[in-house]
Amino acid sequence: MLIVLALILLLLIYGFWEYRNHQRNLDSIPVRIHVNGSRGKSSVTRLIGAGLRAGGKRVLTKTTGSKPRIIMENGEEFPVIRPGRANIIEQLKIIRQAVSRRVEVVVLECMGIQPQLQYVSEHQMVRSTVGVITNVRPDHLDEMGPTLEEVARALCGTIPGGGVLFTTEKEHLQTIQRWAGEIGARVHPITPSNISSEELSGFSYLEHRENVALALSVCEHLGVVKKTALQGMYEADPDPGVLRLYQIDYFDKKIDFVMAFAANDSLSYSILWRRLNLSRKGTASEAKLIVLLNSRPDRIQRAEQLGEFIATEISADHFLIVGEYTTPVVNKALSLGLPRGRILNMGGSSAEEVFEKVVSLVEREATVVGIGNIVGFGEEVAQHFINRGREVVFRDLDDSSRRAWIGN
């Protein structure tokens, strides 16, 4: 019994020592930025890090998600190797690494999904001086919802007490401001319209105006002027999940492939659909519009939401449902009136079979939009299209070509 009590006491002493040591580590990093939100976290994290590096700051950046990365002070990046599932304890290791490299700024993407983990991540592990909430979208509703208001409150768990918060969220801004007020944080609502189309055209890929506006506001808050921060963002490597466009010429058929798997939820896809004006490429035009939806078995609620989305909110010539857990997506879409002749269940098919089916549906020209989730088969089938095409580099397009894709 005495041995057991002694072991417990030793564990308590060790835990207290670890906690105090971590708090000292945090205090040795002057600026700690914690990026949270439903969509765009990884991109905003990267953009902030790139902008601050361009301004001469020593910055360590870490993104999470399906392809977590650590980005060093010189912009060089390395994958985060995980022996098992993602765990928020990972952030402690990143803080130790930041201290050992004597950085002055650390930019961390929030790892927690469950509300209590988001709160612990902020108030025990990061204690940020600058917080970011990108937006509030209907994602992970089974863990943070079921309502968007509850999602907003969960995301508020990473607002820094006594610090500052930047956000482009509008619908739930009052919730964010109320929560921030209770812990002494100042909220800076950011207006994306401050970013011009000319400034967006400097990116090689299709970056969202909201992400750029948010990142620039944080950089300017920390003393890096807009022009300098933007140039750093232009030159930095984008997140693997950013929206990209590819052109494929295949046996006299022209296919535009839109890699949009990262959006993940129906509201984000609705915004994307409007921005790219994809409705113009549908049944009324000669060019076909084909939606490629990848479904995952561990995203049941999201899969059914996307089934409702394709049935009620968008129009396309063909919908190909691929990956796993495809039948419920198809059944949901059919039950809401999507014509059976326009949807095809290709669950279990190989990437080659999916590509060949798409080609068979194209007469001369088509736009293929990949949605759903990039993890697993989504990445495999996307790579199959990418390997057969060439990327559209947005900053190399003339004004008319750019407007053909994204308007003004």
C-alpha positions in Angstrom: 0.0 0.0 0.0 2.8 2.4 0.9 4.5 1.6 -2.5 1.3 2.5 -4.3 0.9 5.8 -2.4 4.5 6.6 -3.1 4.1 6.0 -6.8 0.9 8.2 -6.8 2.8 11.0 -5.0 5.7 10.7 -7.5 3.3 11.0 -10.4 1.6 14.1 -8.9 5.0 15.7 -8.3 6.1 14.9 -11.9 2.8 16.2 -13.3 3.2 19.5 -11.4 6.8 19.8 -12.5 5.8 19.2 -16.1 3.0 21.8 -15.9 5.2 24.4 -14.3 7.9 23.8 -16.9 5.4 24.1 -19.8 4.1 27.4 -18.4 7.7 28.7 -18.3 8.1 27.6 -21.9 5.0 29.5 -22.9 6.2 32.6 -21.1 9.4 32.5 -23.1 7.6 32.9 -26.4 6.4 36.5 -26.6 3.6 36.0 -29.3 1.4 32.9 -29.4 -1.3 32.7 -32.1 -4.0 30.1 -31.9 -6.1 29.6 -35.1 -9.5 28.0 -34.8 -12.7 27.8 -36.9 -14.7 25.5 -39.0 -13.1 26.1 -42.4 -9.8 27.6 -43.6 -7.8 27.0 -40.4 -4.8 25.4 -42.1 -4.6 28.0 -44.8 -4.9 31.0 -42.4 -2.3 29.4 -40.1 0.1 29.2 -43.1 -0.6 32.7 -44.4 0.0 34.3 -41.0 3.3 32.4 -40.6 4.4 33.4 -44.1 3.4 37.1 -43.6 5.3 37.3 -40.3 8.4 35.6 -41.7 8.4 38.2 -44.5 8.4 40.9 -41.9 11.5 39.5 -40.3 9.9 37.6 -37.4 11.3 34.3 -36.2 8.2 32.2 -36.5 7.4 28.5 -36.0 4.2 27.4 -37.6 2.3 24.2 -37.2 -0.8 23.0 -39.1 -2.9 19.9 -38.3 -5.5 18.0 -40.2 -5.0 15.1 -42.7 -1.5 16.4 -43.6 0.0 18.1 -40.5 3.1 20.1 -41.0 5.7 22.0 -39.0 7.1 25.1 -40.9 10.4 26.4 -39.7 11.7 30.0 -39.4 13.1 29.8 -43.0 9.9 28.4 -44.5 11.2 24.9 -44.7 8.5 22.4 -43.7 8.4 18.8 -42.4 5.5 16.4 -41.9 4.3 15.7 -38.3 4.9 12.0 -37.6 2.2 10.5 -35.5 2.6 7.0 -34.1 -1.2 6.8 -33.6 -4.2 9.0 -33.7 -4.0 12.8 -33.4 -3.8 14.0 -29.8 -3.7 17.6 -28.4 -0.7 16.6 -26.3 1.2 17.1 -29.5 1.0 20.8 -29.0 3.3 20.5 -25.9 6.0 19.1 -28.1 5.7 21.9 -30.6 6.0 24.5 -27.8 9.2 22.8 -26.5 10.6 22.8 -30.1 9.7 26.5 -30.5 11.5 27.3 -27.2 14.6 25.3 -28.2 14.7 27.3 -31.5 14.3 30.6 -29.7 11.5 31.8 -31.9 9.5 34.9 -31.0 6.2 33.8 -32.5 4.5 30.5 -32.7 1.4 30.0 -34.9 -0.7 26.9 -34.0 -3.7 25.5 -35.7 -6.2 24.2 -33.0 -6.2 20.4 -32.8 -9.3 20.0 -30.5 -12.7 19.2 -31.9 -14.8 18.4 -28.8 -15.6 21.7 -26.9 -13.7 20.6 -23.7 -10.6 19.8 -25.7 -10.7 23.1 -27.5 -10.9 24.9 -24.1 -8.1 22.8 -22.6 -5.9 23.3 -25.6 -6.2 27.1 -25.3 -6.2 27.7 -21.6 -3.7 25.0 -20.5 -1.5 24.3 -23.5 -1.3 27.5 -25.7 -2.5 30.5 -23.6 -2.4 32.5 -26.8 -1.9 36.2 -27.0 -3.7 36.4 -30.3 -6.7 34.3 -31.2 -8.3 33.6 -34.6 -11.7 32.2 -35.4 -12.1 31.9 -39.2 -15.8 31.1 -39.4 -18.7 29.0 -38.0 -19.9 26.3 -40.4 -22.0 23.1 -40.0 -19.1 20.8 -39.6 -18.5 18.2 -36.8 -22.1 18.8 -35.6 -22.1 15.4 -33.9 -19.3 16.6 -31.6 -19.9 20.4 -31.3 -23.6 20.8 -32.3 -26.2 20.0 -33.2 -26.8 23.7 -33.9 -24.5 26.3 -35.4 -24.9 28.4 -32.2 -23.4 25.5 -30.2 -20.6 25.2 -32.7 -19.9 28.9 -32.3 -19.8 28.5 -28.5 -17.4 25.6 -28.8 -15.0 27.6 -31.0 -15.1 30.4 -28.5 -13.2 28.1 -26.1 -10.0 29.2 -27.8 -10.5 32.9 -27.3 -7.5 34.2 -25.3 -8.3 35.6 -21.9 -7.2 39.2 -21.9 -5.9 38.9 -25.4 -7.1 39.9 -28.9 -9.2 37.9 -31.3 -9.6 38.3 -35.1 -12.5 36.9 -37.0 -14.4 37.2 -40.3 -17.5 35.4 -38.9 -20.6 37.5 -39.2 -23.7 35.5 -38.3 -22.4 34.5 -34.9 -20.3 37.6 -34.2 -22.5 38.6 -31.2 -21.9 35.2 -29.5 -18.1 35.6 -30.0 -18.2 39.1 -28.7 -20.2 38.1 -25.7 -17.9 35.2 -24.8 -14.8 37.4 -25.3 -16.2 40.1 -23.1 -16.6 37.7 -20.2 -12.9 36.9 -20.3 -11.5 40.3 -21.1 -10.6 39.7 -24.8 -10.9 42.4 -27.5 -12.6 41.3 -30.8 -11.5 42.6 -34.2 -14.2 41.8 -36.8 -12.5 41.7 -40.2 -14.2 42.8 -43.5 -13.0 40.6 -46.4 -14.0 43.3 -48.9 -10.8 45.2 -47.9 -8.9 42.7 -50.1 -9.0 43.6 -53.7 -9.2 41.2 -56.7 -5.7 42.5 -57.8 -4.3 41.5 -54.4 -5.8 38.0 -54.7 -4.5 37.6 -58.2 -0.9 37.3 -56.8 -1.6 33.8 -55.5 -0.8 30.9 -57.8 -3.8 29.0 -56.5 -7.4 30.1 -55.6 -7.1 31.6 -52.1 -10.2 32.8 -50.3 -10.6 36.5 -49.7 -11.6 35.9 -46.1 -8.5 33.9 -45.4 -6.2 36.6 -46.8 -8.0 39.4 -45.0 -7.8 37.6 -41.7 -4.1 36.7 -42.0 -3.2 40.2 -43.1 -5.0 41.8 -40.1 -3.0 39.6 -37.7 0.3 40.5 -39.4 -0.5 44.2 -39.4 -1.5 43.9 -35.7 2.0 42.5 -35.1 3.8 45.3 -37.0 4.2 43.8 -40.5 2.9 46.1 -43.2 0.4 44.8 -45.7 2.6 44.9 -48.8 5.4 43.0 -47.1 3.1 40.4 -45.6 1.3 39.8 -48.9 4.6 39.2 -50.7 5.5 36.6 -48.1 2.2 34.9 -48.6 2.5 34.8 -52.4 5.9 33.1 -52.1 5.0 30.5 -49.4 3.9 27.0 -50.1 0.1 26.6 -49.8 -1.6 24.0 -47.7 -2.0 20.7 -49.5 -5.8 21.0 -49.2 -6.2 24.4 -50.9 -8.6 24.7 -53.9 -6.7 24.1 -57.1 -7.7 23.8 -60.8 -6.3 21.5 -63.4 -6.8 21.2 -67.1 -6.8 17.8 -68.7 -6.7 17.1 -72.4 -7.6 13.4 -73.0 -8.4 12.0 -76.4 -9.8 15.2 -77.8 -11.8 15.9 -74.6 -11.1 18.9 -72.4 -11.7 18.4 -68.7 -11.4 21.2 -66.0 -10.9 19.5 -62.7 -11.7 21.5 -59.6 -10.1 20.0 -56.5 -12.4 21.2 -53.7 -12.5 18.4 -51.3 -11.3 20.6 -48.4 -14.5 22.6 -48.0 -16.3 19.6 -46.4 -19.6 21.0 -45.4 -22.7 22.1 -47.4 -22.5 25.8 -46.5 -18.9 26.0 -47.6 -19.8 24.3 -50.9 -22.7 26.7 -51.5 -20.3 29.6 -51.1 -17.7 28.0 -53.4 -20.4 27.2 -56.0 -21.4 30.9 -56.1 -17.9 32.1 -56.2 -16.8 29.9 -59.1 -20.2 30.4 -60.7 -20.4 26.7 -61.4 -24.1 26.9 -62.2 -23.2 28.4 -65.6 -21.4 25.1 -66.5 -24.4 22.9 -65.9 -27.1 21.4 -68.0 -27.9 24.6 -70.0 -24.5 24.7 -71.6 -22.6 22.5 -74.0 -19.9 21.7 -71.5 -21.0 19.1 -68.9 -20.8 19.7 -65.1 -19.9 16.5 -63.2 -19.8 16.3 -59.4 -17.5 13.7 -57.9 -18.4 13.2 -54.2 -16.2 11.1 -52.0 -17.9 9.6 -48.9 -16.2 8.3 -45.7 -17.7 5.7 -43.4 -16.7 7.8 -40.3 -18.5 10.9 -41.5 -22.1 9.6 -41.6 -23.8 12.9 -40.7 -21.6 14.9 -43.2 -22.3 12.3 -45.9 -26.1 12.7 -45.5 -25.8 16.5 -45.4 -23.9 16.3 -48.8 -26.6 14.0 -50.2 -29.1 16.7 -49.3 -26.9 19.4 -50.7 -26.5 17.9 -54.2 -30.3 17.2 -54.3 -31.5 20.6 -53.2 -28.9 23.3 -53.7 -26.9 22.7 -56.9 -27.5 21.5 -60.4 -25.2 19.3 -62.5 -25.4 16.9 -65.3 -24.0 13.9 -63.4 -23.3 13.1 -59.8 -20.8 10.3 -59.1 -20.7 9.0 -55.5 -17.4 7.3 -54.7 -15.5 5.9 -51.7 -17.3 4.2 -48.9 -20.7 4.6 -47.2 -22.1 5.7 -50.6 -25.5 4.1 -50.6 -27.0 6.4 -47.8 -25.7 9.4 -49.8 -27.5 8.2 -52.9 -30.7 7.3 -51.1 -30.8 10.7 -49.4 -30.4 12.5 -52.7 -33.0 10.4 -54.4 -35.5 10.8 -51.6 -35.2 14.6 -52.0 -36.0 14.4 -55.7 -32.6 14.1 -57.5 -33.4 12.2 -60.8 -32.1 8.7 -60.7 -30.6 9.0 -64.1 -28.2 11.8 -62.9 -26.7 10.0 -59.9 -24.4 7.0 -60.0 -23.2 4.9 -57.0 -19.6 4.0 -57.7 -18.7 2.9 -54.1 -15.9 0.4 -54.2 -14.7 1.4 -57.7 -11.0 2.1 -58.3 -9.7 5.5 -59.1 -9.0 4.3 -62.7 -12.6 3.1 -63.0 -13.9 6.5 -61.8 -11.7 8.4 -64.2 -12.7 6.2 -67.2 -16.4 6.7 -66.2 -16.0 10.5 -66.1 -14.3 10.4 -69.6 -17.2 8.3 -71.0 -19.7 10.9 -69.8 -17.8 13.8 -71.5 -18.7 14.6 -75.1 -16.2 17.4 -75.7 -15.8 19.5 -72.6 -16.6 19.2 -68.9 -15.9 20.6 -65.5 -15.4 18.0 -62.8 -15.7 19.2 -59.2 -14.3 17.0 -56.4 -16.2 17.4 -53.1 -16.7 15.4 -49.9 -13.5 14.6 -48.1 -9.9 14.3 -49.3 -8.9 11.6 -46.8 -8.5 8.1 -48.2 -10.1 7.5 -51.6 -10.6 11.2 -52.2 -6.9 11.8 -52.3 -6.4 8.8 -54.5 -8.9 9.7 -57.1 -7.9 13.4 -57.1 -4.3 12.4 -57.7 -5.5 10.3 -60.7 -6.9 13.4 -62.3 -4.0 15.6 -61.3 -1.4 13.2 -62.8 -3.2 13.6 -66.2 -3.4 17.3 -66.3 -1.6 20.6 -65.7 -2.4 23.1 -62.9 -4.0 26.4 -63.7 -1.6 29.0 -62.1 -3.9 31.9 -61.3 -1.4 34.7 -61.2 -0.3 33.7 -64.8 -3.9 34.2 -66.2 -5.0 37.3 -68.0 -7.9 39.3 -66.6 -10.6 37.7 -68.8 -9.4 34.2 -68.1 -9.4 34.9 -64.4 -12.9 36.4 -64.5 -14.1 33.3 -66.4 -13.4 31.4 -63.2 -14.0 33.7 -60.3 -15.6 36.9 -61.5 -14.4 40.1 -60.0 
